[in-house]
Amino acid sequence: MNFVMKAALGGGPPDVGKMLGGEEKEEDPDAAKKEEERQEALKQQEDERKAKYAKMEAEREQMRQGIRDKYGLKKKEEVEAEAAAAAEEPAAGSLTRPKKAVPSGCGDEEEEESIMDTVMKYLPGPLQDMLKK
């Protein structure tokens, strides 16, 4: 196809119509009003869609609650909350000993000395003499 034919069919660049002597599009005086109405309609549709899905979710939750009641199940949030509360409270009569506040080796000089004695036992004689000095 030649260039003029493409332009006539609308396949050329957007300014080809101007080059061929076509008239420019005039702005619609009500364009702002129409755009505002369009935005309002879109917002209204979005609100209707949200309301529809909120209603559907409420119905689903009602059905879920019926199943929970029927089978004696708890909601996931309730189970997680109970587990968190149980973890926070120290267990009474726990079989595990409480953790030390100060890590070992950070304050007990007696313990550090006993470690050095143990290490010294396994070192050869000349190294023991060097470390004792």
MDTraj code that builds the backbone (N, CA, C; nanometers):
import mdtraj as md
import numpy as np

residues = "MET ASN PHE VAL MET LYS ALA ALA LEU GLY GLY GLY PRO PRO ASP VAL GLY LYS MET LEU GLY GLY GLU GLU LYS GLU GLU ASP PRO ASP ALA ALA LYS LYS GLU GLU GLU ARG GLN GLU ALA LEU LYS GLN GLN GLU ASP GLU ARG LYS ALA LYS TYR ALA LYS MET GLU ALA GLU ARG GLU GLN MET ARG GLN GLY ILE ARG ASP LYS TYR GLY LEU LYS LYS LYS GLU GLU VAL GLU ALA GLU ALA ALA ALA ALA ALA GLU GLU PRO ALA ALA GLY SER LEU THR ARG PRO LYS LYS ALA VAL PRO SER GLY CYS GLY ASP GLU GLU GLU GLU GLU SER ILE MET ASP THR VAL MET LYS TYR LEU PRO GLY PRO LEU GLN ASP MET LEU LYS LYS".split()
xyz = np.array([
    [0.0858, -0.1188, 0.0000],
    [0.0000, 0.0000, 0.0000],
    [0.0890, 0.1233, 0.0000],
    [0.0398, 0.2217, -0.0611],
    [0.1202, 0.3432, -0.0606],
    [0.0869, 0.4291, 0.0622],
    [0.1681, 0.5304, 0.0810],
    [0.1606, 0.6135, 0.2013],
    [0.0259, 0.6818, 0.2173],
    [-0.0288, 0.7368, 0.1085],
    [-0.1552, 0.8102, 0.1154],
    [-0.2688, 0.7154, 0.1484],
    [-0.2638, 0.5944, 0.0965],
    [-0.3692, 0.4975, 0.1224],
    [-0.3682, 0.4562, 0.2695],
    [-0.2485, 0.4361, 0.3236],
    [-0.2376, 0.4015, 0.4659],
    [-0.2961, 0.5119, 0.5531],
    [-0.2634, 0.6359, 0.5178],
    [-0.3125, 0.7486, 0.5963],
    [-0.4636, 0.7573, 0.5880],
    [-0.5207, 0.7279, 0.4735],
    [-0.6648, 0.7357, 0.4560],
    [-0.7346, 0.6285, 0.5397],
    [-0.6699, 0.5153, 0.5535],
    [-0.7298, 0.4069, 0.6310],
    [-0.6971, 0.4165, 0.7804],
    [-0.6151, 0.5136, 0.8157],
    [-0.5839, 0.5347, 0.9571],
    [-0.4668, 0.4512, 1.0042],
    [-0.3843, 0.3993, 0.9141],
    [-0.2734, 0.3148, 0.9536],
    [-0.1434, 0.3885, 0.9703],
    [-0.1377, 0.5142, 0.9368],
    [-0.0136, 0.5896, 0.9454],
    [0.0033, 0.6553, 1.0799],
    [0.1069, 0.7382, 1.0908],
    [0.1255, 0.8126, 1.2158],
    [0.0074, 0.9053, 1.2422],
    [-0.0135, 0.9450, 1.3663],
    [-0.1312, 1.0242, 1.3998],
    [-0.1351, 1.1619, 1.3329],
    [-0.0222, 1.2175, 1.2975],
    [-0.0250, 1.3515, 1.2381],
    [-0.0338, 1.3486, 1.0861],
    [-0.0527, 1.2313, 1.0240],
    [-0.0630, 1.2210, 0.8782],
    [-0.1877, 1.2915, 0.8287],
    [-0.2943, 1.2851, 0.9046],
    [-0.4186, 1.3516, 0.8646],
    [-0.3985, 1.5014, 0.8501],
    [-0.3175, 1.5587, 0.9375],
    [-0.2892, 1.7025, 0.9292],
    [-0.2082, 1.7323, 0.8043],
    [-0.1139, 1.6433, 0.7702],
    [-0.0305, 1.6653, 0.6524],
    [-0.1133, 1.6609, 0.5242],
    [-0.2157, 1.5795, 0.5243],
    [-0.2991, 1.5674, 0.4041],
    [-0.4069, 1.6749, 0.3994],
    [-0.4072, 1.7641, 0.4928],
    [-0.5031, 1.8745, 0.4904],
    [-0.6264, 1.8475, 0.5732],
    [-0.6234, 1.7457, 0.6550],
    [-0.7381, 1.7169, 0.7400],
    [-0.7489, 1.8192, 0.8506],
    [-0.8613, 1.8239, 0.9122],
    [-0.8799, 1.9228, 1.0185],
    [-0.8427, 1.8634, 1.1534],
    [-0.8007, 1.9473, 1.2423],
    [-0.7635, 1.9036, 1.3761],
    [-0.8896, 1.8759, 1.4571],
    [-0.8754, 1.7848, 1.5501],
    [-0.9893, 1.7553, 1.6368],
    [-1.0043, 1.8678, 1.7374],
    [-1.1249, 1.9121, 1.7515],
    [-1.1511, 2.0167, 1.8503],
    [-1.1814, 1.9499, 1.9840],
    [-1.1372, 2.0157, 2.0888],
    [-1.1642, 1.9613, 2.2214],
    [-1.3108, 1.9784, 2.2540],
    [-1.3638, 1.8760, 2.3115],
    [-1.5038, 1.8774, 2.3508],
    [-1.5195, 1.9707, 2.4709],
    [-1.6103, 2.0669, 2.4653],
    [-1.6257, 2.1596, 2.5778],
    [-1.6734, 2.0886, 2.7066],
    [-1.7384, 1.9758, 2.6907],
    [-1.7877, 1.9023, 2.8071],
    [-1.6945, 1.7868, 2.8459],
    [-1.5713, 1.7880, 2.7952],
    [-1.4789, 1.6770, 2.8202],
    [-1.4499, 1.6613, 2.9696],
    [-1.4286, 1.7706, 3.0380],
    [-1.3988, 1.7637, 3.1810],
    [-1.5176, 1.7068, 3.2572],
    [-1.6370, 1.7503, 3.2180],
    [-1.7576, 1.7018, 3.2842],
    [-1.7768, 1.5524, 3.2579],
    [-1.7523, 1.5115, 3.1343],
    [-1.7669, 1.3702, 3.1000],
    [-1.6643, 1.2848, 3.1749],
    [-1.5424, 1.3335, 3.1835],
    [-1.4375, 1.2598, 3.2544],
    [-1.4725, 1.2471, 3.4025],
    [-1.5268, 1.3533, 3.4594],
    [-1.5673, 1.3500, 3.5996],
    [-1.6788, 1.2473, 3.6210],
    [-1.7761, 1.2434, 3.5295],
    [-1.8849, 1.1471, 3.5390],
    [-1.8334, 1.0039, 3.5240],
    [-1.7354, 0.9874, 3.4341],
    [-1.6782, 0.8554, 3.4118],
    [-1.6051, 0.8078, 3.5388],
    [-1.5282, 0.8981, 3.6003],
    [-1.4568, 0.8638, 3.7230],
    [-1.5552, 0.8295, 3.8351],
    [-1.6633, 0.9046, 3.8421],
    [-1.7651, 0.8798, 3.9443],
    [-1.8307, 0.7432, 3.9225],
    [-1.8590, 0.7113, 3.7961],
    [-1.9196, 0.5817, 3.7638],
    [-1.8235, 0.4674, 3.7985],
    [-1.6962, 0.4860, 3.7691],
    [-1.5969, 0.3837, 3.8032],
    [-1.5891, 0.3628, 3.9542],
    [-1.5922, 0.4738, 4.0284],
    [-1.5872, 0.4648, 4.1747],
    [-1.7110, 0.3928, 4.2275],
    [-1.8253, 0.4238, 4.1712],
    [-1.9490, 0.3602, 4.2140],
    [-1.9444, 0.2095, 4.1855],
    [-1.8942, 0.1728, 4.0668],
    [-1.8824, 0.0309, 4.0332],
    [-1.7871, -0.0399, 4.1296],
    [-1.6774, 0.0248, 4.1621],
    [-1.5800, -0.0332, 4.2547],
    [-1.6430, -0.0518, 4.3928],
    [-1.7192, 0.0451, 4.4393],
    [-1.7869, 0.0340, 4.5692],
    [-1.8879, -0.0809, 4.5684],
    [-1.9624, -0.0946, 4.4575],
    [-2.0593, -0.2034, 4.4460],
    [-1.9885, -0.3384, 4.4483],
    [-1.8747, -0.3461, 4.3780],
    [-1.7989, -0.4708, 4.3738],
    [-1.7484, -0.5065, 4.5133],
    [-1.6957, -0.4066, 4.5860],
    [-1.6459, -0.4316, 4.7215],
    [-1.7585, -0.4760, 4.8142],
    [-1.8759, -0.4143, 4.8009],
    [-1.9896, -0.4514, 4.8839],
    [-2.0329, -0.5954, 4.8542],
    [-2.0323, -0.6314, 4.7265],
    [-2.0705, -0.7669, 4.6855],
    [-1.9749, -0.8695, 4.7466],
    [-1.8449, -0.8428, 4.7372],
    [-1.7481, -0.9378, 4.7911],
    [-1.7488, -0.9397, 4.9436],
    [-1.7773, -0.8272, 5.0067],
    [-1.7886, -0.8254, 5.1531],
    [-1.9068, -0.9114, 5.1978],
    [-2.0166, -0.9024, 5.1231],
    [-2.1342, -0.9830, 5.1540],
    [-2.1031, -1.1315, 5.1366],
    [-2.0346, -1.1652, 5.0275],
    [-1.9987, -1.3048, 5.0028],
    [-1.9065, -1.3575, 5.1124],
    [-1.8107, -1.2765, 5.1540],
    [-1.7161, -1.3179, 5.2587],
    [-1.7894, -1.3360, 5.3922],
    [-1.8874, -1.2496, 5.4200],
    [-1.9653, -1.2641, 5.5435],
    [-2.0434, -1.3961, 5.5414],
    [-2.0991, -1.4299, 5.4259],
    [-2.1708, -1.5567, 5.4144],
    [-2.0760, -1.6751, 5.4336],
    [-1.9575, -1.6671, 5.3756],
    [-1.8579, -1.7741, 5.3914],
    [-1.8167, -1.7890, 5.5379],
    [-1.7951, -1.6753, 5.6038],
    [-1.7540, -1.6800, 5.7443],
    [-1.8645, -1.7407, 5.8304],
    [-1.9898, -1.7108, 5.7960],
    [-2.1018, -1.7674, 5.8697],
    [-2.1036, -1.9198, 5.8512],
    [-2.0771, -1.9650, 5.7289],
    [-2.0729, -2.1080, 5.7020],
    [-1.9545, -2.1731, 5.7759],
    [-1.8389, -2.1069, 5.7751],
    [-1.7222, -2.1585, 5.8464],
    [-1.7515, -2.1716, 5.9957],
    [-1.8169, -2.0694, 6.0522],
    [-1.8485, -2.0715, 6.1955],
    [-1.9435, -2.1856, 6.2269],
    [-2.0392, -2.2121, 6.1383],
    [-2.1302, -2.3249, 6.1577],
    [-2.0549, -2.4564, 6.1614],
    [-1.9569, -2.4717, 6.0727],
    [-1.8757, -2.5941, 6.0703],
    [-1.7921, -2.6032, 6.1975],
    [-1.7322, -2.4897, 6.2399],
    [-1.6527, -2.4900, 6.3636],
    [-1.7380, -2.5325, 6.4826],
    [-1.8609, -2.4775, 6.4899],
    [-1.9496, -2.5106, 6.6009],
    [-1.9887, -2.6582, 6.5965],
    [-2.0163, -2.7084, 6.4764],
    [-2.0612, -2.8465, 6.4606],
    [-1.9541, -2.9458, 6.5035],
    [-1.8285, -2.9180, 6.4663],
    [-1.7207, -3.0122, 6.4939],
    [-1.6321, -2.9713, 6.6113],
    [-1.6643, -2.8620, 6.6783],
    [-1.5892, -2.8200, 6.7964],
    [-1.4492, -2.7709, 6.7639],
    [-1.4324, -2.7058, 6.6510],
    [-1.3028, -2.6532, 6.6100],
    [-1.2882, -2.5095, 6.6577],
    [-1.1624, -2.4657, 6.6687],
    [-1.1368, -2.3261, 6.7068],
    [-1.0867, -2.2500, 6.5853],
    [-1.1071, -2.1207, 6.5891],
    [-1.0558, -2.0339, 6.4833],
    [-0.9045, -2.0327, 6.4873],
    [-0.8421, -2.0145, 6.3733],
    [-0.6964, -2.0161, 6.3655],
    [-0.6356, -1.9077, 6.4543],
    [-0.6950, -1.7870, 6.4553],
    [-0.6420, -1.6781, 6.5371],
    [-0.6483, -1.7130, 6.6858],
    [-0.7562, -1.7804, 6.7273],
    [-0.7711, -1.8169, 6.8677],
    [-0.6641, -1.9181, 6.9083],
    [-0.6378, -2.0145, 6.8207],
    [-0.5377, -2.1170, 6.8505],
    [-0.4002, -2.0529, 6.8615],
    [-0.3684, -1.9615, 6.7685],
    [-0.2384, -1.8935, 6.7717],
    [-0.2246, -1.8072, 6.8969],
    [-0.3325, -1.7405, 6.9372],
    [-0.3287, -1.6559, 7.0560],
    [-0.3046, -1.7403, 7.1811],
    [-0.3702, -1.8560, 7.1891],
    [-0.3511, -1.9435, 7.3045],
    [-0.2079, -1.9963, 7.3096],
    [-0.1526, -2.0305, 7.1940],
    [-0.0152, -2.0819, 7.1894],
    [0.0830, -1.9731, 7.2327],
    [0.0604, -1.8507, 7.1890],
    [0.1488, -1.7399, 7.2268],
    [0.1393, -1.7140, 7.3773],
    [0.0202, -1.7202, 7.4339],
    [0.0027, -1.6974, 7.5771],
    [0.0711, -1.8082, 7.6570],
    [0.0621, -1.9304, 7.6081],
    [0.1249, -2.0423, 7.6786],
    [0.2768, -2.0310, 7.6737],
    [0.3291, -1.9814, 7.5630],
    [0.4742, -1.9672, 7.5498],
    [0.5271, -1.8568, 7.6410],
    [0.4482, -1.7542, 7.6648],
    [0.4915, -1.6422, 7.7487],
    [0.4965, -1.6800, 7.8964],
    [0.4037, -1.7623, 7.9407],
    [0.3986, -1.8003, 8.0809],
    [0.5017, -1.9094, 8.1074],
    [0.5808, -1.8957, 8.2152],
    [0.6744, -2.0040, 8.2476],
    [0.5963, -2.1269, 8.2947],
    [0.6388, -2.2417, 8.2502],
    [0.5682, -2.3648, 8.2849],
    [0.5964, -2.4008, 8.4307],
    [0.4908, -2.4264, 8.5064],
    [0.5063, -2.4649, 8.6466],
    [0.5494, -2.6110, 8.6514],
    [0.6493, -2.6406, 8.7318],
    [0.6979, -2.7773, 8.7424],
    [0.7701, -2.8226, 8.6173],
    [0.8350, -2.7330, 8.5521],
    [0.9064, -2.7653, 8.4293],
    [1.0235, -2.8575, 8.4596],
    [1.0510, -2.9492, 8.3691],
    [1.1607, -3.0428, 8.3876],
    [1.2938, -2.9834, 8.3445],
    [1.2900, -2.8776, 8.2699],
    [1.4147, -2.8150, 8.2262],
    [1.4581, -2.7114, 8.3279],
    [1.5883, -2.6992, 8.3450],
    [1.6384, -2.6017, 8.4416],
    [1.6366, -2.4624, 8.3782],
    [1.6229, -2.3582, 8.4584],
    [1.6246, -2.2233, 8.4022],
    [1.7630, -2.1880, 8.3506],
    [1.7681, -2.1061, 8.2490],
    [1.8960, -2.0667, 8.1909],
    [1.9677, -1.9713, 8.2854],
    [2.1013, -1.9788, 8.2826],
    [2.1804, -1.8883, 8.3658],
    [2.1755, -1.7487, 8.3056],
    [2.1747, -1.6495, 8.3918],
    [2.1730, -1.5117, 8.3458],
    [2.3085, -1.4729, 8.2876],
    [2.4166, -1.5254, 8.3463],
    [2.5522, -1.4935, 8.3003],
    [2.6066, -1.6176, 8.2310],
    [2.6515, -1.6057, 8.1081],
    [2.7064, -1.7226, 8.0394],
    [2.8302, -1.7754, 8.1106],
    [2.8540, -1.9037, 8.0954],
    [2.9678, -1.9646, 8.1639],
    [3.0977, -1.9075, 8.1081],
    [3.1908, -1.8877, 8.1957],
    [3.3200, -1.8340, 8.1555],
    [3.3251, -1.6828, 8.1589],
    [3.2184, -1.6194, 8.2007],
    [3.2146, -1.4727, 8.2020],
    [3.2136, -1.4176, 8.3439],
    [3.2576, -1.4912, 8.4379],
    [3.2554, -1.4345, 8.5715],
    [3.3063, -1.5302, 8.6753],
    [3.2953, -1.6589, 8.6503],
    [3.3423, -1.7567, 8.7472],
    [3.4923, -1.7777, 8.7284],
    [3.5728, -1.7200, 8.8179],
    [3.7179, -1.7366, 8.8085],
    [3.7559, -1.8798, 8.8431],
    [3.6815, -1.9390, 8.9330],
    [3.7087, -2.0750, 8.9756],
    [3.6949, -2.1714, 8.8575],
    [3.5926, -2.1508, 8.7803],
    [3.5674, -2.2370, 8.6649],
    [3.6763, -2.2187, 8.5592],
    [3.7192, -2.0941, 8.5393],
    [3.8247, -2.0676, 8.4419],
    [3.9545, -2.1357, 8.4829],
    [3.9832, -2.1358, 8.6121],
    [4.1046, -2.2016, 8.6612],
    [4.0970, -2.3516, 8.6376],
    [3.9816, -2.4102, 8.6595],
    [3.9686, -2.5543, 8.6401],
    [3.9835, -2.5908, 8.4919],
    [3.9410, -2.5055, 8.4038],
    [3.9586, -2.5292, 8.2601],
    [4.1070, -2.5258, 8.2256],
    [4.1780, -2.4278, 8.2804],
    [4.3223, -2.4177, 8.2538],
    [4.3956, -2.5406, 8.3073],
    [4.3554, -2.5892, 8.4247],
    [4.4180, -2.7089, 8.4802],
    [4.3955, -2.8289, 8.3883],
    [4.2758, -2.8401, 8.3347],
    [4.2448, -2.9502, 8.2443],
    [4.3285, -2.9422, 8.1182],
    [4.3442, -2.8232, 8.0633],
    [4.4239, -2.8050, 7.9426],
    [4.5705, -2.8362, 7.9713],
    [4.6189, -2.7945, 8.0853],
    [4.7596, -2.8144, 8.1215],
    [4.7941, -2.9634, 8.1332],
    [4.6971, -3.0452, 8.1736],
    [4.7215, -3.1886, 8.1877],
    [4.7585, -3.2517, 8.0543],
    [4.7000, -3.2008, 7.9465],
    [4.7185, -3.2634, 7.8166],
    [4.8342, -3.2043, 7.7363],
    [4.8982, -3.1014, 7.7871],
    [5.0110, -3.0406, 7.7161],
    [5.1411, -3.1103, 7.7547],
    [5.2363, -3.1164, 7.6618],
    [5.3664, -3.1749, 7.6969],
    [5.4386, -3.0877, 7.8007],
    [5.5356, -3.1440, 7.8695],
    [5.6084, -3.0804, 7.9784],
    [5.6666, -2.9444, 7.9463],
    [5.7403, -2.9251, 7.8344],
    [5.7997, -2.7939, 7.8068],
    [5.6944, -2.6844, 7.7857],
    [5.5830, -2.7212, 7.7231],
    [5.4766, -2.6198, 7.7041],
    [5.4109, -2.5845, 7.8363],
    [5.3974, -2.6806, 7.9248],
    [5.3407, -2.6522, 8.0574],
    [5.4273, -2.5519, 8.1318],
    [5.5590, -2.5717, 8.1218],
    [5.6508, -2.4812, 8.1912],
    [5.6389, -2.3407, 8.1342],
    [5.6262, -2.3293, 8.0025],
    [5.6155, -2.1969, 7.9393],
    [5.4879, -2.1257, 7.9829],
    [5.3768, -2.1996, 7.9911],
    [5.2497, -2.1361, 8.0265],
    [5.2417, -2.1013, 8.1743],
    [5.3111, -2.1728, 8.2580],
    [5.3082, -2.1431, 8.4018],
    [5.3808, -2.0134, 8.4316],
    [5.4800, -1.9782, 8.3485],
    [5.5565, -1.8555, 8.3733],
    [5.4773, -1.7405, 8.3322],
])
top = md.Topology()
chain = top.add_chain()
for i, resn in enumerate(residues, 1):
    res = top.add_residue(resn, chain, resSeq=i)
    for name in ("N", "CA", "C"):
        top.add_atom(name, md.element.get_by_symbol(name[0]), res)
traj = md.Trajectory(xyz[None], top)
